Amino acid sequence: MDPELTSKSLSFNSARFLISASRLDECPPDIGAEVAFAGRSNAGKSSALNAITANGKLARTSKTPGRTRLINFFSLNREQCRLVDLPGYGYAKVSRDMKDDWQEHLGHYLNDRRCLRGLVLVMDIRHPLTDFDQMMVEWCEHNNLPLMILATKADKLKFGQAKTSMLTIGKKLQSFQCVEHLIMFSATSKRGVDECREALTQWLEGEDFADPA
């Protein structure tokens, strides 16, 4: 590995599209470190990724949530460090067979990707902990995968309401050891962006960042 690239400070503004994959065998080599973003469609996942990377066009936002059905990889300025945009789920108007196929390949990625350092679960602060959200939290707990929760669209609520929602979410999740970060987030006001970047850096530059032997 190039020492120059590994010694660079991690910059999320450096994020660039790398590749899309519909199956695990189409993903980049399973080395280095990556953090995946998941969320129910319409939770604001693409907008959150764009805010974190200061690139309004990095993750496509659409008026038809759930349109993206591929796993999208973005490279960073540090070698073999990646952000991953997982397909939104639960809103898209697609056939049942397509949804089942989609969920199966997503499951393969989450279960078998060795370089996955953590999962960012994006949920709408106004409608938190849907069935999909709960399923992802339980999956992370079962698999000992660090979890960060971004409670998005905080700008849609008054601060007092947003704070109350955060306290409610925190209480419901207090028994889950996997939850390392719970962040009030707004892609519009940029609330929570710096906190999220700091947590992502800790995961991507963690001590276990190394190529498999």
WOFENWO-V386614 format. One line per field, one symbol per residue. ss: DSSP state (H for helix, E for strand, C for the rest). phi: phi as a letter, one per 20 degrees, with the letter a starting at -180 (. if undefined). psi: psi as a letter, one per 30 degrees, with the letter a starting at -180 (. if undefined). A space follows every 50 residues. Layout:
ss: ???
phi: ???
psi: ???
This chain:
ss: CCHHHHHCCCCHHHCEEEEEECCHHHCCCCCCEEEEEEEECCCCHHHHHH HHCCCCCCCCCCCCCCCCCCEEEEECCCCCEEEEECCCECCCCCCHHHHH HHHHHHHHHHHHCCCEEEEEEEEECCCCCCHHHHHHHHHHHHCCCCEEEE EECHHHCCHHHHHHHHHHHHHHHCCCCCEEEEEECCCCCCCCHHHHHHHH HHHHCCCCCCCCC
phi: .fffffefffcffegcgdadcdcgfefggecnbbcddcrfgnenffffff ffelcfdfdfecfdgnffddeddcedfegmdcdcdegfbocgecffffff fgffffffffedefefeacddecfgecelfgfgfffffffffdldgcddd eemffedfgfffffffffffffdfeefffebccfcbffemfnffffgfff fgffdffefafff
psi: kjfeeffkkkjfffkkkelkkfleffllkilbklkkkllkkgfgeeeeee eeghjfgekkklfikgejgljkkkllfkkgklkkjlklkfekilleeeee eeeeeeeeeeefjfgjflkjjkkkffilhleeeeeeeeeeeeghkkkkkj jlhffflleeeeeeeeeeeeefgffjffjfkjkkkjfefgkfeeeeeeee eeefglfgjlkk.
